[in-house]
Amino acid sequence: MSRYYFDVHDGEELTVDEDGIFCASLEELSFHAVDVLPDIAREVLPDGPRRILSVKVRDCSGQHIFRATLTLASAWIRETVGGELQPGGDRWQAALTGARTQVSSLRREFAEDGFSNHLEELDSLFSVAEAEILRLLAREAPSQ
């Protein structure tokens, strides 16, 4: 059995596991990492329309060896409901801001997963996506 450390990021704060837990197998390790995500989600759910929650597991040498991520996203589909304006703000802005967050997360995950030497090839794709999102953010929302 080995000791593993489960660092939790709730979308705003990082909590570093100082104690760790012993896991008999890698399967048990991955189970624990995934199992904690719904509990974290319940704690942060009311705090906005988009949260990316993650658990990164370190081995005893301090190297990250596993990541589990849960994305919580909510959005109003209609501008008005029963004649009442939805409380979520500009839907166009929210959707594009969410897409920008996802592109940034993908870029970070590729780097964290050890693909930094291949990131140059992917970086142009990420840059084009981010530029297109910024272009769309600058214009008016399409009419429905």
Residue, then its C-alpha position, 0 to 999 in steps of 0.5 A: m500500500s502506498r500513500y497518495y495526496f489528493d489536492v482539491h481545486d474548487g474553481e477558486e481555491l486550492t486545498v493541498d492535502e497534507d495527510g494523504i490516504f493509503c490506497a491498495s491499488l491504482e484503481e482505488l486511487s482513481f475511485h477516491a479521486v472521482d468519488v470526492l467530486p460530487d461532495i465538492a460540487r454540492e458545496v460550491l453549486p450555488d456560486g455561479p453558472r460555471r465551475i470546474l472542480s478538480v482533484k489532482v493526486r500526488d504520489c509520495s515523491g510529490q509528482h502529480i499522477f492522476r487528475a479527475t475533473l468535473t465541470l458544472a455548467s448551467a445556463w438560461i436557454r431563453e431570454t424570458v420565461g413566462g414574461e419574466l427576464q431570466p436573472g442570468g445576464d447576457r446569455w451570449q456573453a455567458a456562453l462565449t466566456g464559458a467557451r473561453t474558459q474551456v479552451s484555457s482549461l484544455r491548454r493547461e491540461f495538455a501542459e500538465d499531462g506532460f505534452s508541453n513538447h507537443l503544445e507548440e503544435l496545438d497552441s496555434l489551434f488554441s490561439v485561433a479558438e481564443a481569438e475567434i471567441l474574443r471576436l464574437l464577444a465584441r459583436e452583438a448577440p445574434s437575434q433569435 
